[in-house]
Amino acid sequence: MKSNLFITALLAILISFVSCNSSNANPKKNDRIKKPAATENAKIQVALLLDTSSSMDGLIDQAKSRLWNIVNTLTTLKYDGKTPDIEIALYEYGNDGLSQQSNYIRQITPLSTDLDLISEKLFALRTNGGSEYCGAVIQDATKQLKWAYKDSNMKLIYIAGNEDFNQGGINYKEAISDALKHDIYVNTIFCGDKTEGINTHWKDGADHGKGKYFNIDSNASVRYIATPYDDEISKCDERINKTYINYGSKGHEKKMNQNIQDQNAKKVSAANYTERAVSKSKAVYKNESWDLVDKVKDDAGAISKMRKEELPAELQNKSAEELKTFVAQKSKERETIQKEIAVLAKKRQEYIEAESKKSKKQDDLGNAINTSILGFAKVKGYVVEK
């Protein structure tokens, strides 16, 4: 009898133990993580945190001058033979025009594939006074942006400025530690003397973020190398613009903005405009939200779903079949021009690299970011294809 009671008690304990363990088989933490689809592209996500206090006009000018060059560096990267999706976010910090409650921080754009939007917002930046809280802006970027979850993704923060890195009520070490928990690597760019940047904790920030520390002369004008291929690439860009077909309520506005960003790039320099033209020939420059050619690539049945009033006036009287033919023609034209630019861009880059060897490399914002991107890419298993 005692033996039976003992066996019954033992079974009750075992059942209770198994029940407890099975209830913990899927921890709640894992339930919150959305696993990416196996076919999902790798992503390169870059957040630029720019000091817009009154002494940083040169930094903003360098950012404007190097945006398309940075994009073109990103487009040379492949993962498992595929071009990754590229998303860029912009923050400004240290500007007295922003609220004290926000720690003088503003998210200008979220992580976005809309490169014209990034350019538009970058060219609209203005500097003004300021208290620069690096820990706070890193924390905001880490928590507010939609960082992707996948081992192959490359997630990078670049913060640039010229005041002590440890200002404000949020500890930069804690903010950076939180970023690392999400596989976000923090790189620091000090606008000034290298030793001063070390003494004011900028290098320590990069060390804690497992990133790179750079120092630049933010007041120096970016040096460009003109090439024999620039004019021809620019002419190709004028042709490629004619292949865009706007649709939807914001289509016309977006198409106009495309032209405005062309003009902004030209104002910086002819070489910068050429860099933008090269970017526009790449797969990462996509505008399915307003361009019918890109929309059809994304959704083959898009035309049949399109309402007449969503189209430009000159296309509203076309039948669905006529519209499909027209879009297909523009798509073919664009692909032809993109291939032309690709050939010219390769020759252009070879020319630039040959000329660059003749002089010392300039330490500017773009070169700092490009150097570290290529370094991280190698570690993450990306391949550079020029």
N, C-alpha and C positions, 0 to 999 in steps of 0.2 A: 504493500500500500504506500509506504514511504517512497519506494522507488518510483511508483507511478506519479506521485505528487511532484517529485523532483524533476521527472521528465517533462511533466506539464509546465512547470515553472520555467524550465530551460527553454522550451519551445516558445513560450510567451516572450521571453527576453530576446530570442533570435528574431522573432517576427517584428518586434518593436524596433530592433536595430536595423533590419532590412528596410522597414518602412521609413525610418528617419533618413537613411542614406539615399533612398530613391527620391525622396522629396528634395534633396540637395544635389541631385545629379546634374541639374542645369542651373548653375548659380545665376542669381538675378543680374549680376553684372554683365554676363554674356547675353542675357535676353535683351539688353539695351543696345547691343552692337549689331548694326545692320551689315551683314556680310555682303560684299560686292558680288555681282554676277561674274561667272567665270569668263564671260566674253567682254567684260567691261575694260575699256582702255586704261592703260596706266595714266596717271595725272602728274603734271608738274605744277605745283601751286606756289606762287611767290607773292608774299606780302611786303610792300615797300612802305616803310614808316619814315616819313620825311619831316625833319625839323623845319617849321616855317616861321621861326622867330625872325626878328628884323635883320639879323646878320647873315641870313641863309639864302639870299637872292642867287648867289653863285651856285649853290647846291641845286636849287630848283631849275636853273638854266641847264645845268649838266644833266639833270633827269630828263628834261625835254629833249636835249641833244642826243641822249643815249637810249631812249625808250625802244626805238625800232631796231637798234643794234643788239640790244638785249633780247628782244623777241627773236631776231634772226639766229642768235646763238642757241636759244632754246629749240628752235626748229631743226637744228642739226642733230638732235638727240633722238635715238630710236630705242625702243624696248621690245624685245622679242620680234624685231623686224618691223614693228609698227610705230607710227608717229604718235606720241602721247598727246592727250588733251592738255592745253596750257591755260591756266587761269591766273590772273593777276589782280591783286587788291591794292588799294591805296589808302593810307592814313596820313593825316597831318597832326603834328603835336607841337606844343610850345608857342602857340599863337594867341596873343592877348584878345583877339577877336572872338575866340571860343570861350565857352562858359567855364568858370572856375569849378562848378559842380561836376563837369565832365573831365576835370583834370587837364583842361585846355587840349582836349583830344577830339578829333572828328574822323569818323570813317567816311572817306570820300567815295569809294566804291567797294562793294563786296568782292569776293573772288569771282571773276567774270571772264568769259571768253570774248566779250565785246571790246576789241582792241581800240576801236574808234572812240568808245566811251572813256576808256582809260586815258587816251590822248587828250580828249576834250577837257576832262577834269584836271589833268595835269597842267594844261596850258592856262587854266582858270585860277591856279593857285596864286595867292599873294602873301607876302610876309608881313609880320606885325608883332613887335615886342616879344614878350613871352617868358614863361617858366616851363622848362623842359623836363617832363617826368617820364623817363625812359621805362621804368618798371611798370608804370600805369599803362602806357600805350602797348607794350608787349603783352600785358595781361589782357587788355581789350581785344587785341588781334587774335590771341589764342582762344578766347572764350566766344567772341562774336562771329568769327568767320566759320563757314561750313567746310572744315577740313575733311578730306576724303579718308576712308579707311581701306587701306590695301597695302601690303608689304612693298609692292613695286612703286608706290607713289613717292614722289620727292616733294617734301614740304619745307619751305624755307622762309624765314623772316630776315629782312635786311633793314636795320635801323641806322639812320645817318643823322649826325648832329655835331655840336661843338661845345656843349657844356658838360658839367660833371654828370656821369652816368647814374649816380646814386641819389639824385634829387627826388623829392616827393614822398608821399606817405606809403607807397607800395614798394616793398623790397624787390629790387631787380633780380636777385638770386632766386627768390621764391617764384616770381613770375616766369623766369626762364626754366626753372625746374618743372613747373606745370606744363610749359610748352614741350619739353623733352618727353614727358609722359605720353604725349600725343605724337611722338616722333617728328616734332617740328624743331628744326635746327635754327639757332639764332646767330646771325652774323652781324658784326658791328663795323660801322664805317665812321671814323672820327675825322672831322673836317679841321685839320690842323697838324701840328707837329706830332710825329710818332710817339716820342717820349711823353709828351703831354697827355696823349690819349691813353697811354699805359697808366700814368699817374692818376688820371681821373676815371679809372675803372672801366674804360671801354674794352680793353683787351680782356679784362677779367670777365666781362659780360659774354664775350665770344667764347672764352674758355669754358665757362659754365654751360653755354649753349651748344657746345661741341661744334662750334662754327669757326669762321675765319675772322680775324681782326685785320682791318685795313685803315690806313690813314691817307687822306687825299688833300690836295689844295683845291678847295671848293670854289675859289675865286679865279682859278685859271680857266681860260677858254678852251673848249675841247678842240683838239687838233684833228683835222680830217685829211685823208689822202685822196685827192681827186684821181679818177681813173679814166682811161679811154672808153670805158663802157657806160659811164654814167648817163650821157645824153640819150643813148639808145634805150636804156632801161626806162628813163623818164618818158620817152615817147610811147613805149609799150604800156606804161601806166595810164596814159591818156586814153589809149585804145581799150584797156581792160575796164575802165570806168563806164564805158558805153555798153558793157554787157550786163550791167545791173538793172534789174526790173523791180521797182519798189511796189509793195502791196501793203494793205492794211492801213489802220488809222494813223500810224506813225511812220509809214514807209517813206513818204516824201521828205519828211523832216530828217529821217535817218540818212537818206541818200544825200541830202544837202550837207549833213554833218560830215559825211565821207569826204566831200569836196573841201569843207572847211579845214579838216585835219590834214588834207594834202597841202593846203596853203600854209597851215601852221608849221608843217615840216619844212616847207620851202623857206619860210622866214628865218628858220634856224640856219640852214645852209643847203646848198644844192646836194651835197653828199648825204645829208640827213634825209632829204626827200627821196633820194635813191634808195636808202635803207628801207624807208617806208614802202616804196614800190616793190622791193624784194619781198618784204613781209606779206604784202597783199597777194603775192603770187603763190603763197604757201597754203597748205591745208588748214593751218591754225587760224587763218583769217577767214572766218565764216560768219555769215549774216542771215541765217535762216529765219530770223525774226522779222525781217523786212524785205529781203531779196528773194524773188521767186525762183531764181536759178538754184540758189543754195537750199531753198525750202523743198524743191522737188527732189534734190539729192537726198535730203533727209526723209522725205515722205513722198513716194512716187505717186500717190493718189491725191496730192494736195490741190491740183488744178480742178478736179471734179468737185471738191468741197468749197471752192472759192466763190464768193458772191461777187456779182458784177461790180458793185459799188466799192469793193476792196481794191480794184485794179485802177491803174492810171487811166485817164479819160480816153487816150488814144487806143487802148486795148479793150475797152468795155464792150465794143460791138463785135469782137471776135468770138467765134464759136469755140467750144472746149477743144476740138481737134486742131483748129487754127492756132489756139493759144499754146497747145502742147508742142506744135511744130516750131512756133516762134521761140519758146523757152529752150527747146532742144538745140536750136540754131545758136542762140546766145551762149548756151553751155559749151558747145563745141568751140565757138570763137574764144571763149575764156580759157579753155584748156590749151588751145593752140598758143595763145599769148603767154600763159603761165610757163609752158615748156620753153618758149623763147627766152623769157626772163631767167629761168633756171640755168640755161646754158651761159647766158651773159653774166649772171651772178657768180657762177663758179669761176669764170675767168677774172671777174672783178676781184673776188676774194683772194685768188692766187696773186694778183698784182699787188693788192694791199699788203699781203703777208711778205712778199719779196721786198717792198719798199720799207716796211716796218723794221726789217732787220738792219736797215742802214742808220736808224736813229734809236735813241732810248725810248722805251715804251712809256707812254704818259700814264700817270696814276690818277685816273679820274673815276667818277662813280660807276660808269659803264664797265670799264676794264676791271674794277674791283669785283663787281657782281658777276661778270662773265667768267673771270678766273675761278671763282668759288663754285659757280654752277657746274663747270666742267669737272672740277675736283669731286664734288658730291656725286655727279653722274657716274663717274668711274666706280666709286664705292658701291653705288646702288645697282650696278650692272647694266647701265645704259651704254650704248655705243654711239660714238660721234661719226656721223656720215656727212661729209662736206660736199 
